[in-house]
Amino acid sequence: MRPFAVAVRFVLHAGQSAEFEPLIRQQAAQSLAEPGCLVFEIWQDPTRADEIFLWEVYESPEAFETHLKSDHFQRFDASVGGLVRTKSVETWNTALSFDRPESSETPDSDRSLS
């Protein structure tokens, strides 16, 4: 397996986080159901409510390309266009280390995302 990482940073128009959050949560759930998606984390700092950071890991660059072509991604991308001021995407294709968590328990920091 050759994992492929993606970091996405959304800067929303002021006051749009309440509308954006349910859409990105649904996108995360649908993405994690894809066979090639290993990690899809949503991060936010309460002091910067209009910024959202995604950390995604896929089995391969091809799995990420399949994700981008999925109906759910296409719908999400179209539905948030008016909410997003800027979006940046960075990718990494070489993991110096990569391990999946061994525990099936959700860490306390993740509980607020469900």
N, C-alpha and C positions, 0 to 999 in steps of 0.2 A: 504494500500500500504506500502510495506517495501522497500524503495529505497536502491540501492546498488551503491556505488561509486567506480570509477576506476581512478587511476592516472597513466599515462604512460609518461616516459621520454625517448626520443630518443636522442642519441648523434650520429650525422652523421659523416661520413668520411669527411675530409676537402673539402670544396667546393661543397658539394652535396645538399645544401639546395635549390638551384634553381630547381633541378630535383625532389626533395622530396615534395616541397610545393604543386604543383598541384595535386599530388597523395593523400596527406593527406586531402586537401580540398574536393576532390571527395569522399574520404572515410567518411568524416564528413557529407556531404550531404546525402549520401546513408544510413549512420547510423541513422541520424535524421529521415529518412523516415520509419524506423522500428517502429512497434507499441510500443515496450517496452523501446525505447531510449528517455529519457527526456532531457538530456543535452549532447552536444558534443562540447567542446570548444578547440580551438587550440591556444596555447600561445607561444610567442617567444620574447626574449629580443634582440634588435638589436646589443648589445655588445657581444652576444653569438650566432651568426648566425647559428652555426652548432648544436644547441640544440633546440628541440621542446618538449613542455609539453602539454599533453592532459588531460583534465578533463571531465570525462564522468559520467553520472548518468543514471541508468536504474531503471525500476519499481521494479525489483527483481533480485536476483542472476540468476534465470532461464532465464530472458530476456537477461542478459549478455552472458550466455552460448549459447543461440540461436544466438546472434550476432557473437560469435566466430565461429559458424558453418556455417554462411551465405557465399554464393558464393562471394559476394563483399569483405568480410573481407579476405577470403582465397586468392583471387586474389591480394588484396592490400599487404598482408603479404608476398606473394611470390615475388611481384614486387619490394619491397623496401629492400629486404634482402641484396643486394650488396651495398646499400647506407648507411646502418646503422652500426655504429661501436659497440654501445651498446644500449640495451633497458632494462628498468626496469619497472615493473608493480607492483603497490600496490593496494589493495582493502580494502574497509571498508564496513561493513554490518550493522552498527547501526548508524542511523542519530540522533543526539541530537536535531537538528532542520532541517527542510527542507521545503522550500516554493518555488513555481514557481513564476517567475516574473509576476506581474499583467498587466504590460504594454506590448503591442505588438510592441512598438517602439524599434528599435535597438540602444543601447547606442553608443555614439561616439567611444568608444574604440573597439567596435565590427565591425564598418563599414569597417575597412581595411581588414577584413577577407573575404569579399564577392567579 
